[in-house]
Amino acid sequence: MPAIILIILGGVIILPPITKRIPAFKFKKIALILLSSIVMIAGIQLGETNLSPEVLAKRKAESEAAAASQAALEAQEAAESASRAAEEEAASKAAQEKAESEAAVATENEIASMKAMILKDCNLSDIPRDDKNQMANADEKNFYAAWKEAAAEKIAEKNQGNNAEDLVRITFEQMVDFYKKIYPDSTLINTEKGILESIDSASSEMEEAKTSDLGYSVEDAELYEGKFYIYKRMETHYDDTLLGSLQKELDSFNTSKAIEWLAYDVDYLMGEAYPGETAYVLITEDEYTFSKQGAYKLTYVDTGKTTELVNDQGFRWEASVYFVVDEDTYNENLQKMFRAEQALYDTYERILNNFGLVE
C-alpha cells in the first residue's frame, strides 16, 4: 500500500512538468495515459513483491480460510444432496415393497381360491363349465401353484397304508389329467408329463413281463418239475355241421402259438418207459415241440384247470391242463418283471420329490 501511494504522488507531482516538455503529437494524451497505467501496474507489482512477511502470512491465512470455507460449503451441499437422494430412494423402495406386498397378498388369495376349487372339482369326471372357465381364465402360473398345492395334499393323503405306491401313482395320473383338461397345451407341467410317460412305459413293461406268451402270470406262477410220457399232438375235431364249419373258420384267425399235447404219467417195464393211466394236456409254444413219443422231464405250471377228453371209443374223462415252461425264458421274464417293478418304484419316488413330500 505505501508503494502505491508513492507511485500515485509521484505521478501527480512529476508527470505534469514532464508532459509539458514533450512536444505535441497525435494521440499524445492516450499514450500518456497508457504509460501512466503501465507505470502504475509495475509499481503495484513491485509493492506486492516487497510486502512484509507478516502481511504475506496474513494473506495466505485468509486465502486458506476462504478455500476451507468453500470446501466445507461444497461438502455440506453434497451431504444434503446425498441425504435427499437417500430419502427419495428409501421412499421409492418403500412404495415398491408396499406394491409388491399388496400384489403378493392378492396372488396368495387367488391361489387359495383356485386350490379350494381344484380340491372340490378334481374328483369329478366332468368339471362344471363355470369352474372350468374361471380356472382357464386365471393366470396359469397362479393356477399351477394352486394345482401343485392341491395335488400335494391329495397325494399325501394316499401315501400311507397298504398299496400306497399304487394309490399315489393313480392320484398323480388323475391330477395331471385334470390339469390337462384346463390347459391342454401347457408347458408348465412338462416335468409331470415326463413322470406320467415313465409310469406308462414301466406299466407296459410290467404287464409284458408278467404275462407269458401262453397266457399265464409269471408273477403268480409256481414252477414244478415232473416226468411225462408224450403220446401225441392233439388236433381239434370239428363236427361236420354248420356250427363246426363256423368254429373252424373262427379258429383260423387265432394267432396263438400254443400247441396241445396228450401226455400220461410214466410207467416203467423192464427199464422201458410206457404211458401210465393218468392223462394230462400239456400246452407248449410252437418252438417247444417233441420229436417222438417218449418220456420227458419237464418244467411246468399248473393252470388249475381241467379239460374233458374223448377217445376213439367215445369214453370221456377229465385231464389236468399244464403249461410247459422253458426255465430260461421264465427266469428272463422274471428279471424283466423285477426291473419294471423298480422302474415303477422310481416313478413313485419322483412324484414325492416333485411335490416336496419326501420324508
C-alpha positions in Angstrom: 0.0 0.0 0.0 2.8 2.6 0.8 4.3 1.8 -2.6 1.0 2.5 -4.4 0.6 5.8 -2.6 4.2 6.9 -3.5 3.6 6.0 -7.2 0.3 8.0 -7.3 2.0 11.0 -5.6 5.0 10.7 -8.0 2.6 10.6 -10.9 0.8 13.7 -9.7 3.9 15.7 -8.9 6.4 14.5 -11.5 4.4 13.7 -14.6 2.9 17.2 -15.3 6.2 19.0 -15.7 7.5 16.2 -17.8 4.5 16.2 -20.1 4.7 19.9 -20.7 8.2 19.4 -22.2 7.1 16.6 -24.5 6.3 18.0 -28.0 2.7 17.7 -29.1 1.9 14.7 -31.3 -1.2 12.8 -32.4 -2.6 10.6 -29.7 -0.4 12.2 -27.1 -3.0 12.0 -24.3 -3.7 8.4 -25.0 -0.1 7.5 -24.9 0.5 9.3 -21.7 -2.5 7.5 -20.1 -1.2 4.1 -21.2 2.3 5.0 -20.0 0.8 6.0 -16.6 -1.1 2.8 -16.4 2.0 0.7 -17.1 4.0 2.6 -14.6 1.2 2.1 -12.0 0.8 -1.6 -12.6 4.6 -2.0 -12.4 4.5 -0.1 -9.1 1.7 -2.3 -7.8 3.6 -5.5 -8.7 6.7 -4.1 -7.1 4.7 -3.1 -4.0 3.2 -6.6 -3.8 6.6 -8.2 -4.1 8.0 -6.1 -1.3 5.2 -6.9 1.1 6.3 -7.8 4.7 6.3 -11.4 5.8 3.5 -10.6 8.3 1.3 -9.3 5.5 2.1 -12.3 3.3 1.3 -14.7 6.1 -1.9 -12.9 6.9 -3.0 -13.0 3.2 -2.1 -16.7 3.0 -4.1 -17.5 6.0 -7.1 -15.5 4.7 -6.8 -17.4 1.4 -6.6 -20.8 3.0 -9.5 -19.9 5.3 -11.6 -18.9 2.3 -10.7 -22.1 0.5 -11.6 -24.2 3.5 -14.9 -22.3 3.9 -15.7 -23.0 0.3 -14.8 -26.7 0.6 -16.9 -27.0 3.7 -19.8 -25.4 1.9 -19.4 -27.7 -1.0 -19.2 -30.7 1.3 -22.4 -29.6 3.1 -24.2 -29.2 -0.2 -23.0 -32.7 -1.3 -24.2 -34.2 2.0 -27.5 -32.6 1.7 -27.8 -33.8 -1.9 -26.9 -37.4 -0.8 -29.4 -37.2 2.1 -32.1 -36.1 -0.3 -31.2 -38.9 -2.7 -31.2 -41.5 0.1 -34.6 -40.2 1.3 -36.0 -40.4 -2.3 -34.6 -43.9 -2.8 -36.0 -45.1 0.6 -39.4 -43.6 -0.3 -39.3 -45.3 -3.7 -38.3 -48.6 -2.2 -41.0 -48.4 0.5 -43.6 -47.7 -2.2 -42.3 -50.7 -4.3 -42.3 -53.0 -1.3 -45.8 -52.0 -0.5 -47.0 -52.6 -4.0 -45.2 -56.0 -4.1 -46.7 -56.9 -0.7 -50.2 -56.0 -1.9 -49.6 -57.9 -5.1 -48.4 -60.9 -3.1 -51.4 -60.9 -0.9 -53.7 -60.7 -4.0 -51.8 -63.7 -5.6 -52.0 -65.7 -2.4 -55.7 -65.1 -2.2 -56.1 -66.1 -5.8 -54.0 -69.3 -5.3 -56.0 -70.2 -2.2 -59.3 -69.7 -4.1 -58.0 -71.8 -7.0 -56.8 -74.6 -4.7 -60.2 -74.8 -3.0 -61.9 -75.1 -6.4 -59.4 -77.7 -7.6 -59.9 -79.9 -4.5 -63.6 -79.6 -5.0 -63.7 -80.5 -8.7 -60.7 -82.8 -9.3 -62.7 -85.9 -8.3 -65.4 -85.3 -10.9 -65.3 -86.9 -14.3 -66.6 -83.7 -15.8 -65.6 -80.3 -14.5 -68.5 -77.8 -14.2 -68.3 -75.3 -17.1 -68.3 -72.2 -14.9 -65.5 -73.6 -12.7 -63.5 -74.7 -15.8 -63.9 -71.2 -17.4 -62.9 -69.5 -14.2 -59.8 -71.6 -13.8 -58.8 -71.4 -17.5 -59.1 -67.6 -17.4 -56.7 -67.3 -14.4 -53.0 -66.6 -14.7 -51.6 -70.1 -15.4 -48.7 -69.6 -13.1 -51.1 -69.0 -10.2 -53.2 -71.9 -11.3 -50.1 -74.2 -11.5 -49.1 -73.1 -7.9 -52.6 -73.8 -6.7 -52.8 -77.1 -8.5 -49.4 -78.2 -7.1 -50.5 -77.5 -3.6 -53.8 -79.4 -4.1 -52.0 -82.3 -5.7 -49.5 -82.5 -2.9 -52.3 -82.5 -0.4 -54.2 -85.3 -2.1 -51.1 -87.4 -2.8 -50.1 -87.1 0.9 -53.4 -88.5 1.9 -52.9 -91.6 -0.3 -49.3 -92.1 0.7 -50.0 -94.3 3.7 -51.1 -97.8 4.5 -51.3 -100.7 2.0 -50.8 -100.1 -1.7 -49.6 -96.6 -1.1 -47.4 -96.6 -4.2 -50.2 -97.6 -6.5 -52.6 -95.1 -4.9 -50.0 -92.3 -5.2 -49.5 -93.1 -8.9 -53.2 -93.3 -9.6 -53.9 -90.0 -7.8 -51.0 -88.3 -9.7 -52.3 -89.5 -13.0 -55.8 -88.1 -12.1 -54.3 -84.8 -11.1 -52.3 -84.5 -14.3 -55.3 -85.4 -16.4 -57.3 -82.7 -14.5 -54.7 -80.1 -15.3 -54.6 -81.0 -19.0 -58.4 -80.5 -19.2 -57.9 -76.9 -18.1 -54.7 -76.1 -20.0 -54.3 -78.8 -22.8 -51.1 -77.3 -24.3 -49.4 -76.3 -21.0 -45.6 -76.4 -20.8 -45.6 -75.7 -17.1 -46.3 -79.4 -16.3 -43.6 -80.8 -18.6 -41.9 -82.4 -15.5 -45.2 -84.0 -14.5 -45.8 -85.2 -18.1 -42.4 -86.8 -18.1 -43.2 -88.7 -14.9 -46.5 -89.8 -16.4 -44.8 -91.1 -19.5 -42.3 -93.1 -17.3 -45.3 -94.6 -15.4 -46.9 -95.7 -18.7 -43.7 -97.2 -20.0 -42.9 -99.1 -16.8 -46.5 -100.3 -16.5 -46.4 -101.6 -20.1 -43.1 -103.4 -19.4 -44.5 -104.9 -16.2 -47.6 -106.3 -18.0 -45.5 -107.7 -20.8 -43.1 -109.3 -18.4 -45.8 -110.7 -16.1 -47.8 -112.4 -18.8 -46.2 -115.1 -20.9 -47.0 -115.9 -24.5 -49.0 -118.8 -23.2 -51.1 -116.6 -21.0 -50.0 -117.5 -17.5 -48.8 -114.9 -15.0 -45.1 -115.0 -14.3 -45.7 -113.2 -11.0 -48.2 -115.8 -9.7 -46.8 -118.9 -11.3 -45.3 -121.7 -9.3 -42.9 -124.0 -11.2 -42.9 -127.7 -10.9 -40.8 -130.5 -12.3 -42.1 -133.9 -13.5 -41.8 -136.7 -16.0 -44.5 -137.1 -18.7 -44.9 -139.6 -21.5 -45.7 -137.6 -24.6 -48.2 -139.6 -26.5 -49.3 -137.4 -29.4 -50.1 -133.9 -30.6 -53.8 -133.1 -30.2 -55.8 -131.9 -33.1 -59.1 -130.0 -32.8 -62.0 -132.0 -34.0 -64.8 -130.1 -35.8 -68.3 -131.5 -36.1 -69.5 -132.0 -39.7 -72.1 -129.3 -39.2 -72.6 -125.6 -39.9 -71.5 -124.8 -36.4 -68.5 -126.9 -36.8 -67.5 -125.1 -40.0 -68.0 -121.7 -38.4 -65.8 -122.7 -35.4 -63.1 -123.9 -37.8 -63.3 -120.6 -39.6 -63.0 -118.7 -36.4 -60.1 -120.7 -35.2 -58.2 -120.0 -38.4 -57.9 -116.4 -37.2 -56.4 -117.4 -33.9 -52.7 -116.3 -33.8 -51.9 -118.2 -30.6 -48.6 -120.1 -30.7 -49.9 -122.7 -28.3 -49.8 -126.4 -29.1 -51.6 -129.0 -27.1 -50.2 -132.5 -26.4 -51.8 -135.6 -25.0 -49.5 -136.9 -22.3 -49.6 -139.5 -19.5 -47.7 -140.2 -16.4 -44.7 -142.6 -16.9 -44.7 -146.3 -16.1 -41.6 -148.5 -16.5 -41.4 -152.1 -17.6 -38.1 -153.8 -17.9 -36.5 -150.4 -17.9 -38.7 -149.2 -20.8 -41.0 -146.2 -20.4 -44.7 -146.6 -21.1 -47.7 -144.3 -20.8 -49.4 -144.7 -17.4 -53.1 -144.4 -16.6 -53.3 -140.7 -15.7 -53.7 -138.4 -18.7 -52.7 -134.7 -19.0 -53.0 -132.0 -21.6 -49.7 -130.2 -21.9 -49.6 -126.8 -23.7 -46.3 -125.6 -25.2 -45.3 -122.8 -27.5 -44.8 -123.8 -31.1 -41.0 -123.8 -30.9 -41.2 -126.2 -27.9 -42.0 -129.4 -29.8 -41.2 -133.1 -29.2 -39.5 -135.2 -31.9 -41.1 -138.5 -30.9 -43.1 -140.4 -28.3 -41.4 -141.0 -25.1 -40.7 -139.9 -21.5 -39.5 -136.3 -21.0 -38.5 -134.4 -17.8 -40.4 -131.1 -18.0 -40.8 -127.9 -16.0 -44.4 -126.8 -15.9 -47.1 -124.6 -14.4 -50.3 -126.0 -13.1 -53.2 -123.9 -14.6 -55.6 -125.3 -12.1 -58.0 -126.2 -14.9 -59.1 -129.5 -16.4 -60.5 -130.4 -19.8 -62.7 -133.3 -21.0 -61.1 -135.9 -23.3 -62.9 -138.3 -25.5 -61.2 -141.4 -27.0 -62.0 -143.2 -30.2 -64.4 -145.5 -28.4 -66.3 -142.5 -27.1 -65.1 -142.8 -23.5 -64.8 -139.5 -21.6 -62.6 -138.4 -18.7 -61.1 -135.3 -17.2 -57.4 -134.4 -17.6 -55.4 -131.6 -15.8 -54.0 -128.9 -18.0 -50.4 -127.8 -17.6 -48.3 -125.1 -19.3 -44.8 -126.5 -20.2 -42.3 -123.8 -19.4 -38.8 -123.1 -20.6 -37.0 -122.3 -17.4 -34.5 -119.9 -19.0 -37.4 -118.0 -20.6 -39.3 -118.0 -17.4 -36.3 -116.5 -15.5 -35.7 -113.9 -18.2 -39.3 -112.8 -17.8 -38.9 -112.8 -14.1 -35.9 -110.4 -14.3 -37.9 -108.2 -16.7 -40.6 -108.0 -14.1 -38.2 -107.1 -11.3 -36.7 -104.3 -13.5 -40.2 -103.0 -14.3 -41.1 -103.1 -10.6 -38.0 -101.0 -9.8 -38.9 -98.5 -12.6 -42.4 -98.1 -11.2 -41.0 -97.5 -7.7 -38.7 -94.9 -9.2 -41.7 -93.1 -10.6 -43.3 -93.2 -7.1 -40.2 -91.5 -5.6 -40.1 -88.9 -8.4 -43.7 -88.0 -7.7 -43.0 -87.5 -4.0 -39.9 -85.4 -4.8 -41.8 -83.3 -7.3 -44.4 -82.3 -4.6 -41.9 -82.0 -1.8 -43.3 -85.0 0.1 -40.0 -86.8 0.7 -39.6 -87.6 4.4 
